[in-house]
Amino acid sequence: MKIRAVTLNDVRQFSRPVRVSGIGDGVNVLSAPNETGKSTLFDAIQYALFVKHTSKPSANKFTLTPNIGGNPEVTLEIEQDGARLEIRKRWGRQAHAEVWRNGALVAKADEAEAMIAALTTPPEKGGPTGLLWVRQGLTEFAEKDALEKSSRANLLSSVTDEIETMTGGKRMDRALARAREDRDRLVTTRGAKAGGPLDAAEKDVTALSSEAEELSARAARLREALETRRVKRRSLGALTEPDEVALRSTRLQQAQAAFDAADRHAAQLQMTEQRLQNAALTHRTLDDQRTSRDRTQAQVAQLARALDDATQRAESAQAKADETEAALTKAGDAEQAARAALQQAEAQVQVAQDTLIWQENDKRRAALQADLAQAEALAKTLPDLRKAAETGPDAAQLDAIDKAARELAVAQDLAEAAAPRIAFDAEPGAPDLHLDGTPLGREPRSVARDSTLDLPGLGRLRILPASGDLDTRAARARDALASALTRAGATAADGARAAARARIEAGQSLRAATEDLRRLAPEGIDALRAEIARLAPTGNTPTDAPSLPDAQTARETARKAEADAQIVTSGARTVRDHAREAAIGARHDRDALARRLEEARAHLAGLPDSAGMAEALAAAQTELTEAESARDALRAAAPDLDASRAALTRAQSVMRGAEDEANALQRDLAALDATVATLSGEGIEETLADTQLRLARAERRRDALRHEVDVLNALIEALEAAQSSARDRYFEPVLAELRPMLRLLWPGAELRFDGDSLLPVELIRDGHTEAIGTLSGGTREQISLLVRLAFARLLARQGQHAPVILDDALVFTDDERMEAMFDALHAQSGDLQILVLSCRNRALRQLGGTKLAFEDLPNPG
Amino acid sequence: MADAFTFLHSADLHLGRRFGNLPEDLRGRLIEARHQIIARLAQAARDHGAGHILLAGDTFDTETPAETTLRQALHQVADDPALTWWLLPGNHDSLGAEALWDSLARQAPDNLRLLTREAPEAIAPGVTLLPAPLPRRHAGRDLTAWMADAATPEGDLRLGLAHGGIQSFSEDTRDEGIIPPDRAQSAGLAYLALGDWHGQKQVGPRTAYSGTPEFEEFRHTGRGACLVVTLTGDAPVLKPVETGAFHWAEAPLDLVPGQDAPAALDALLPPPGAARRDHLLRIAARGRATLETQQALRSAARQAEPDFAHFRLDTAMLDTEITEADLDQLDHGGALRAAADRLAGQASDTALAEAERRIASGALNRLYSYLADET
C-alpha cells in the first residue's frame, strides 16, 4: 500500500478542506511550521485506516473533531496492487465510510470498513501499517495510549505472518500460554501454587497421612486394649475358676494345720529345754560352791603367810625411811651455809663495783667542770663577736665600692691620657719651673685639671683644660663611689676594704666560738651544769673495798660450793623420798593382805559344810540327767517348724495374691472395657481403612498432578526452545537490513533484540553494550527510525509495501547525524514510501525528495 | 431325610466399608447401597421362600465396626422376624474381635444366631449346620476338618458353613487356600457354603462361594449377588440372585494404530441410558495409538463420563504412535513443528528412562490437544 493523497475537511483546525497530494515513492517531505496541521494529517491517516466511522469521537483521545465543532471527514487516496483506491470516512453526524476503486464506489459502511480492514489489517491482528509510523516525542518502543497501543503494540506485528511461520506465531503463543496457564494453575517457581489443585492434593496427602497415622495409633491402642483385655479376662477366669479357688483354700487349711502341730511340739520342746537348763544351772551352782570352799580355805592359809612377810617388810622400810630423813636434814644445813657464803661474796663484788663507779664519776665531773668553765668563757665573747660580724660593709657593698673605684680609676686614667702634656726644655740658666708646685722638666706631664705653672719672675701661668665627656664620666664615677662609700659607712675605699675584712674575720671567729660552745655543751650550759650536779658524790668513798677481780673470784668459789651443796641435798631428798614411799607401800601391802585375809575368813565362814554340799550336788545331777533324756526324746520327734511356717506363708500368699490379682484384673478390665467401648464405638478401624483408601487416592491424585506438571514443563521447555531458536533465525534478515543503516551512524554497531518482546534492547558500539533506555533521546529516535526502516525494507522485499510516516521523528537529532539519517532514508527509500512531516525547514532542505504542502480546496458548501 | 430345604447363602457383606478410594460424591451412594444390602438379602430370601439366611463370614468390614454400623445392621436383621440369620465369623470379623462378638451377643435380635463354636447346630428339622468360625484373622489351619467327624442325627442334612480359600485362590492374598475342595464329600455335607471370594463361584457340585451381595471394588465385574440354595438330598440347586445396586466393571482397551478408538471404547460401554448411572467403569487403555487417536479417545471418554456413577479412562499404559501425519497436523514447519519433533524424539528415545519418555509423550499429546481444540 502506498499513500498518494490525503484530503481533510472539518478536521480540527481545518474548517475548510485541505489536501496533500502528489505523494510519490521514495522520500516525501511535508515541511511546515508548528500548528500548521502536520500531526493532524498524521492522525487523520490513522483514523481513516483504523477508526471505524461509527466510533464516537470521545472514544479516542486523538479525536479529529473540529475546534469550532463539526463532523470530521477524511479522504485517503492509496495505491494497492496497481489499483487506485479512495477511502472516504466521516465521523459524527452523517457518519459514513466508502471505498472507491478507480473512481467507482465499491463498498459502503460496514462493507467499506471490512474492505479497509482487509487492506490494512489492523495492528492487533498483525497488520503492517501501524508499525512504521513514528511521531514526535514517541520514539520509544513502549506503549503510550490506546491508539498507540493498538498501532504499536508489537513492533513485529507488521511481519506477523513471517514470524508465525518461523516461530509458530499465535498458535505457538496460544499453546505456550495455555501450557503456562495450566502449569501456573498448579505450581509457581517456589513449588505448588497456594490454593491450586496440586497444593490442595499435597495438603490432602499431608492431612490424610497425619489422620491415618493418628487413626493407626488409635487403632493400635484399640487392638492393644482388646488383646490386653482378652489376656486379662483369661487370667481372671483362671483365677476365679471354682476348682482353682477350692484348691487354694484346701492348701491353705492344710498348711495351717501342719503349722499349728509343729508349733505346739516346738513349745513342749522349749519347756523341756528350759527344765534342762535349770537343772544344769543348779548342778553347776553347787559344784561351783564346793570348788569355792576348797579354794577359800587354801587362800586363807596363803594370805596368813603373806601377811607375816608383809609386816616384816613394812617395818624394815620404815627404818630405812627414818635413816634417809636424817641424812637429808644434814645436807640441808650444809646447803644453807654455802648459800650464806655466796651472799657474802656477792656483797663484796657489789662493794668493789660501787667503788669503781664512784671513781669514774669523779673523773667525769672534773672534765665537765673544765668544759663548763671554757663554755662560759666562750659565751661571754659571743655578743661582741656578733656585733663585729655585723659591722662594716658586706660583700655586696664592698663589691659596689670596688666597681665604683675601678670606674673612677678608669675614668681618671682616660682623662689623664686625654689631657694635654706639658714639658719644659729649659735653656741653660733658665729658672726652674714648677707645675702645681712640682718641678717641670723635659719629661712631659699631663695637665688634666686646672693647674698652675709658676713662672718665676713672671708670675703664674694657669692652665685650664677644657672639661669633656671623660671628665663627666669621672665625675659620675666619683659620685657613685661616694654614694657606695656612704651606704657602707666608709669614707674611703681602702677603709671600706679594711672594714669588710674585719667583718669577715669577726664572722669567722663567731662561727668558731659557736662551734666550740656546741661541742662543749651540746645540750646547753644549763644541761652541762645539771650533769655536773648529778655526778656529785653521795657519800664517802670506801677505803677498804676489795678489788673487783678478787671479789669476783671469791664469789665464783662460793657459788660453786652452793651448787655442790644443792646437789647433795637433792640426792639426799631423793633417797629419803624413795625410802618413805617404800615404807608407805609396805604398810599398804600389809594392810591389804590383812583385809583380804579377814574377808576370806568371813567368806569361808558363810559356806555350807562339806557333807550338806555333797548331798545337794548328787540330787542336782539326777535332775539334770532326767531333763536331758526328755529333751532328746522330744527333739527326735519334732516336725520341721520352719518348713511348715514357710508352707503356710506361701499358701496365704497365694490366696492373697489371687485375691489381689483378681481385684486388679477386674479394675483393669473395667478400664479396658471403657476404652474398648469408646474406641470401637467410634469405628476406628472402619475410619482408618477409609482414610487409608482416601490417602491412597489423594496420593494418586497428587502424583498425577505432579506428572501433569512434568508434562507441562516438558511442553513449555520444548516450545520455548523452539521459539527462541526460530526467533534467532528470524532476526538474522532483520539485522541484515538494519546493520548497514546502523553503521552509517556508528561504524561496526550492532543492535540486539529481546527474544520475548521482540523489541531492541541493547546497542553495541565501540565494543560497549548500552541498554536502549540509557541512550540519549537523539540516539533512541535514530534507532527507532532505523529499525522501522529495516522492517519496512524487509516487508517491501516480501511484496508488502507499507508507508513509513515520520512526524517530527528527529527532533533530538543534531545536524551531523541528521545528514547521516537522510543518507539512510534515501538509501532505503528505493522501493519504499517515506513520508516525513517536520517543522525543521532549514534542516530538511538537505533531505531532498518530493516536497509536499497543504493545498486549500474550495469549500464544498 | 428332610424335605427340600431352601435357604439363602451370602457372605462378605463388609458392612462399614466407606469407599475412600472413590470420589466424594459417589461414596455416599455406595455407602447407602451397602447399608441396604441386608434388606435386599431379606427380600431375596422372601422372594424365594427361604427362611434362613447363612452369612459365610466377613459380615463386617472390621473387627471393631462403628456403633452405628452395628446397630443399624441389627435393626435391619430384626426387621423381619420370620427370617433367621446365621452369622459366621470370617477373617475380617473373626472371633478374635471379642468386642464385636460381645456386642453381638448382647444386642442380637432373636432371629440372629451367632455361630461362634465348632459345634453342630440344628437349624431346621432334619438340617444340621456345621459351622467353621474363624478364631482369629488368620486361622492357619483347615477349620472344616472337624466336620468330617461331626456327629449329626441320622438322616439329617449336613450343611457346612465356612470362610476361607480353597486350593490356591483366596480373596485375601495373605491366606493360602487350605479348605480341601472335596470337603463336602469327605464330610458328608449336602452343601458347603463358603465365603471369602467376592465373586460367585461354584467349586463343586456341593460347594460354592456365594460372592458378595454388593461389590466394593473393581476386582470382580458385574453386580453383587447371592445364592438361593435348595437341598433335596440330591445335588443342591443353586440359583444366583443379583442383589447389587451397582455394576462394577474394569476392562482393558487394547488399541493398535489405525484403530477406531472411540468405537472400541463405545463397545465396552453399556447401552446409553439411565442405567449407566449405576455403573462404575474403569477402562485401561493399552497398546499404541496416534496423537489423533488419543485425542479422539479422550474426547469420547469425556463425552461418556457424565453418564456414569464413575468412569475413568486410564491411558498411563497407552503408548503414543507418533506419525508424520500427526506432526504435520501440528505444523509443517516452524517452531511448533520443531517443538513437536523434539518431544517426539524424546518420547521414542530408548536411551531415556521410561518415565521421561512418558513425560515427553504426554507433552506431545498435550500440545496436540491444545492445537486440536482451536480447530
Chai-1 contact restraints between the chains, C-beta under 6 A:
chainA,res_idxA,chainB,res_idxB,connection_type,confidence,min_distance_angstrom,max_distance_angstrom,comment,restraint_id
A,T165,B,G334,contact,1.0,0.0,6.0,A-B,restraint_1
A,M166,B,G334,contact,1.0,0.0,6.0,A-B,restraint_2
A,T167,B,A335,contact,1.0,0.0,6.0,A-B,restraint_3
A,G168,B,G334,contact,1.0,0.0,6.0,A-B,restraint_4
A,G168,B,A335,contact,1.0,0.0,6.0,A-B,restraint_5
A,G168,B,L336,contact,1.0,0.0,6.0,A-B,restraint_6
A,M172,B,A335,contact,1.0,0.0,6.0,A-B,restraint_7
A,M172,B,L336,contact,1.0,0.0,6.0,A-B,restraint_8
A,A175,B,Y370,contact,1.0,0.0,6.0,A-B,restraint_9
A,R178,B,Y370,contact,1.0,0.0,6.0,A-B,restraint_10
A,L222,B,T64,contact,1.0,0.0,6.0,A-B,restraint_11
A,R230,B,E98,contact,1.0,0.0,6.0,A-B,restraint_12
A,V676,B,A99,contact,1.0,0.0,6.0,A-B,restraint_13
A,S680,B,T64,contact,1.0,0.0,6.0,A-B,restraint_14
A,S680,B,A99,contact,1.0,0.0,6.0,A-B,restraint_15
A,G681,B,E67,contact,1.0,0.0,6.0,A-B,restraint_16
A,G683,B,P65,contact,1.0,0.0,6.0,A-B,restraint_17
A,G683,B,A66,contact,1.0,0.0,6.0,A-B,restraint_18
A,E685,B,T62,contact,1.0,0.0,6.0,A-B,restraint_19
A,E685,B,T64,contact,1.0,0.0,6.0,A-B,restraint_20
A,E686,B,G16,contact,1.0,0.0,6.0,A-B,restraint_21
A,E686,B,T62,contact,1.0,0.0,6.0,A-B,restraint_22
A,E686,B,P65,contact,1.0,0.0,6.0,A-B,restraint_23
A,E686,B,A66,contact,1.0,0.0,6.0,A-B,restraint_24
A,D690,B,R18,contact,1.0,0.0,6.0,A-B,restraint_25
A,D690,B,G20,contact,1.0,0.0,6.0,A-B,restraint_26
A,L693,B,G20,contact,1.0,0.0,6.0,A-B,restraint_27
A,L693,B,N21,contact,1.0,0.0,6.0,A-B,restraint_28
A,R694,B,G20,contact,1.0,0.0,6.0,A-B,restraint_29
A,R697,B,N21,contact,1.0,0.0,6.0,A-B,restraint_30
A,D710,B,I359,contact,1.0,0.0,6.0,A-B,restraint_31
A,V711,B,I359,contact,1.0,0.0,6.0,A-B,restraint_32
A,V711,B,G362,contact,1.0,0.0,6.0,A-B,restraint_33
A,V711,B,A363,contact,1.0,0.0,6.0,A-B,restraint_34
A,V711,B,R366,contact,1.0,0.0,6.0,A-B,restraint_35
A,A714,B,I359,contact,1.0,0.0,6.0,A-B,restraint_36
A,A714,B,A360,contact,1.0,0.0,6.0,A-B,restraint_37
A,A714,B,A363,contact,1.0,0.0,6.0,A-B,restraint_38
A,L715,B,A363,contact,1.0,0.0,6.0,A-B,restraint_39
A,L715,B,R366,contact,1.0,0.0,6.0,A-B,restraint_40
A,L715,B,L367,contact,1.0,0.0,6.0,A-B,restraint_41
A,A718,B,A339,contact,1.0,0.0,6.0,A-B,restraint_42
A,A718,B,R342,contact,1.0,0.0,6.0,A-B,restraint_43
A,A718,B,L343,contact,1.0,0.0,6.0,A-B,restraint_44
A,L719,B,A339,contact,1.0,0.0,6.0,A-B,restraint_45
A,A722,B,A335,contact,1.0,0.0,6.0,A-B,restraint_46
A,A722,B,A338,contact,1.0,0.0,6.0,A-B,restraint_47
A,A722,B,A339,contact,1.0,0.0,6.0,A-B,restraint_48
A,Q723,B,A335,contact,1.0,0.0,6.0,A-B,restraint_49
A,A726,B,A335,contact,1.0,0.0,6.0,A-B,restraint_50
